[in-house]
């Protein structure tokens, strides 16, 4: 998995059940390496002993080395049980990348999702932490939180950003509203051998205006390209997003005014970006996270070897809801994109 920005480029390697996964990167901004801070950030993504989380427990302690202008981070896979997939050889799991990967290269072994697994987002968090540290030194804050699980809706930036929202993820918390009900929603799904998805919102404060560009230089495009590296994400929106389709221009526009000699916006339905360029307002965005496709309920599939229809029940260890563990990964993706765009402007 490779990504090349204007200044930063990186490659994530490995598979879910390989001995190790990792990332190599060039062009990262120079920041003082804080092992304790990185560990705390990685911990937000780690599996927990909770109703929503997989029982697979990985330490996710990266071994980091620098060689000239290249960074390399290696994370060992320890708690691997490939035997959970023995009965599924040649049988693609519905809504996983299994069948699409088979069409690509003919593979029949789908153990752990291979390189398409969410496990590969752990190395992304290493780079994201460094990007966040760089942005923080410039007074820029990247914060994400769980705003919705299933049909349970919590706090949203559409009602105005609050410090409680901005610090929710940093404190290991979810939405400042209705967390208990969200957990109940997940517990119910797990009890029914099912899973549930949700929505993660992210806000960036302190980011300067005038960064980005039109067409292929779009800041929205750069951010989205990294968000879609997260396998479970199936939708991205900025500001009011898809709700803009139901508005008139008079409702959707963000009026400007001068307050204390400075330009200010009356509201922020554009999400802080116009024409692919940051406008100096807070950058707000949201992602839709699909329900985990690995569920214990019976599902219809096919046996690619025998060429016959089959019914499967997926065993193993899977998240009943991937949303809470994806919050720091969203922060990481957004931070890398914004750091890359900002580095391009530095002389």
N, C-alpha and C positions, 0 to 999 in steps of 0.2 A: 504494500500500500504506500504509494508515493504522493507527496503534495509539494508543489513548488509555488511559492509566493514571489513577491518582488524582492525580498531580502532573505526570508527564511525558507529553507527547504528541508524536508525530512522524509524518512522511510521507516515504516513500522513493519517488523518482520515476526515470523513465528505463527503458531497455531494454538488453538485452545488446549490441546493435549500434548504439545511438544515439550521437550525438556525445559525450554525457556522461550520467552517472548522479549521483544526489545525495540529500541528505536535508535537510529542514527540521525543527527541533525547538523545543519550548518546555518550560519547567519543569525544565530540566536543573540539577543542583546546581552551585553555583559552585566551580570548581576552577581552579588555575593551569594554563594551557595549556602543555604540554610537547611541543614539536614532535618532539624526538628520541625521546621515549618513544612517541608516537603512531606514528611511522615504524617503530619496532621492532615494535610490535604489528601494524601493517598488514602488515609483511613476513612475519609468520607465516602469513598467509592467501594471500600472493602465490604464483603458479605458480613452481615451481622446475625446474631441469633435472634431473629425477628420473624414475624409471620410472613413478611413480604420477601424474604431473602433466601437464596439458595443455601444449601447445607455445605457447599464446597467452600472451604476456608483456606485462603491463600494469604501468605504474609505480605506479598507485594512490596518487598523492600528492594528498591532498585540499586544495582551496583553501577555507579557512574564513573566514567573516565573521560578525559579530554585529550585529544591529539590534534595539535595545531589549531585549526578553526573548527574541528568537528567534535561533537558530543556524542557519546554512546552510553545508553542506559540499558541494562540487562535485568530482567525480572525472572526468577526461577519459578517454574510451575512445580508445585509439590503435591497438592491434593488432587491427583488425577485418577479417574476410574473409567478407563476406556471400555471396560467389560460391560458397562451399562448399555453400550450401543451394539453389542454382539448380535442381538436379535433383529437389529434394524439394518443389517448389511444389505445394501441395494434397495432399501425402502426409504424414499424421501419423506421427511416430516413436513406436513402441510405448513405453508407460509414461512418455512425456513429457506435458506439459499440452496438447499440440497439439490433439488431438481434442476434449478438454473445452473448450478455448478456442474452437474452431470452433462447438461447440454454443452457447456463450455469446454470441458476436457475429458468427459467420459467417466469420471470418478464414480465409485460405488460405496466408498467408505466415508460416512458422514459424521464420524466421531467428534462430538463436542462442537460441531459447526465449523471446524477447521479455522481458516483465516478469516471467515465471515462472522466469527463469534464476538460477542460483546467483551470477551476476555481481552481482546486487542485494544480496548480503550484504556487499559491501565498504563501502557507506555505513553499514550497521548496526554495523560494527566501529568507526567513528569515534565513535558515541554510546557504544558499549560501553566504549571506552577511557576516556572521561570518567567514566562510571559506576564503572568499576573504580578510578579515581583517587580519586573521592569515598569509596568504601567503604574503600579502603586507609588513608585518613587517619583512619578510625574503627577501625582494627585488623582490618578484615575482608578476607579473602583469597579470591579466586575462582580456582580452578585446574582445568584440564581436561587430559585426556591420552587417547591412543588405547589402549584396553584390549583390542581384538579386531579382527582383520582376517580376513575369511572364517572359516575354522575354527581359526585360530591365536589362542590366548588369552594375554594378558599379565597385568600387574598389575591387581588389582581392589580397591576399597575394602572389599569384603566380607571381605577377610582382614586389614583394619586399615590405616588411612592411614599413609603414610610421607612423609618430606620428599622422597624421591626421586620419588614420584608427584606431589606438589604442585608440584614445580619442573620436571617433565618438559616441559610445554608451554612454559613460560617460557624454557627453554633451547633451544627448537626441536626437542626430542626427542619421541619417542613413549612408548610404555609402557616402564617400566624393565626389562621382561622381554621377550625374544623378538623384538626389533625386526628383527633379521636375517631371522628366519623370516617375519615379516610382509611384509618387502620381497620376499622370494622368492615369497610367495603372490601378490603383485601382479604381479610380473614374469611369472609363469606365465600369469596371466589375460590380460595384455597380449599375450603371445606367441601366445595362442590367439584373438586379436581379441575379447577379452571384458573384463569388468570385475568388480570385487569390492567388497562393502560391508564394514561392520564396526560397531563399538560405540565410543562415546566416553563416558567417565565424567567427572563433574565433582564437586568437593567445595568447600564453602564453610566456612571456619573463622572463628570470632570473631563470627558473626552473633548478635545478641541474641534471647532468647526473647520470646514475647508479641507478635510481629509477624504480621499477617495477619488472618484471620477466617473465619467459617463461610460456607457457600454461595457467593455470588458474590464474597465477599471473600477466598476461599481463596488462600493463598500458592502452593500447588501449581498452581492454575488460572492465576494470573498468570504464573508462570514458564513453564508449558506453552504459553500463548498466544503467547509470544515465541519459544520454541524451534521452534514449528511455522511460523514465518516462514521457516525454513531449508528450502528445497525438498526436500532429500534425506532429511529426517528423517521416519520413518514410525512411530516408537514412542518413548514417554517413560515412564520409571519412576523412582520414588523409593525409596531404600533397597534393600530386598530385592526390591521391585517384583513382577514376575509370579511369582517363586518363593514369594511369600506364599500364593498360591492352593493350593500343595501342602503347606502347614504346618498344624498345629493351633495353637490360640490359645496354648497353653503354650510353643510354639516361637517363634511370631511376636512375642509381646509383648516389650517392652523394659523389664525391671525397673529400678526406681529404688532408690537408697540414698544415705545421707549419708556423705560423705568429707571430713574436715577442716572440718566445719561447712557444706559446700556440697552441693547436690544433684548427683548424678552418675547416669549410665545405665550399666548393665552391658554393653549392646550397643546397636546402632542400626539395627535392621531397618526402622524407620519412616522413616529418612532425615532425621531432625531436624525433622519436621513431623507434628503431630497435629491433626486437626480443622481443617486449613487454616491452623494457627498454628505458628510456629516455637517449638520447645521448649527452645532453648538448646544442643542437641547440634549436632554438625557436620551441615550439610545435604549430603546425598549424592544424586546422581541420575545416570541414564544415558540415552543416546539410541541408537536403532537407525538406522543410516545405510544406505540402500538402495544397491545397486550402481548406478553411473552408467548410465542407460538408453541413452546414445549409444555403441553398439558397432559395430565394423566387420564383425561376422558378418552373414550373410544373415538377414533377418527378414521375416515376413509383415506386410503392411499393406494399405491401400486407397488408391486415387486418388479423392479427393473430387470432382474435376472430371469425370473420365471415368466415375466410378461403377463401378470394376472393381478386382479384387484384384491386388496387385502384390507383388513381392519386392524388398527394398531392402538396400543396404549403405551405412551412414552413413559419409560421409567427413568431413574436417575435423579439428579439434584438440579432444580431449576427455580428461578425467582417467580413467585406468584405475582409480583409487580416490580418491574425493573425501574420504575420512575424515580424513587428516592436515591438509588445508587447512581443514576445518570446525571444528577444535579451538578456534581463537580466536573463531570465530563463536558457538560454544556459550557460551564465557566471556562474550562480549558480551551475548548474550540474557539469560543468567542475571543478570549484573550490572545491566542496565537494570531488570529486574523487581524485584530486591532493593533497588535504590536508590529506585525509585518507592515501594515499600512502606514503606521507612524514612523517606523524606521526608514521607509522610503523617502519621507519628507525631511529627515535629518541630514544635515550637510556634514 
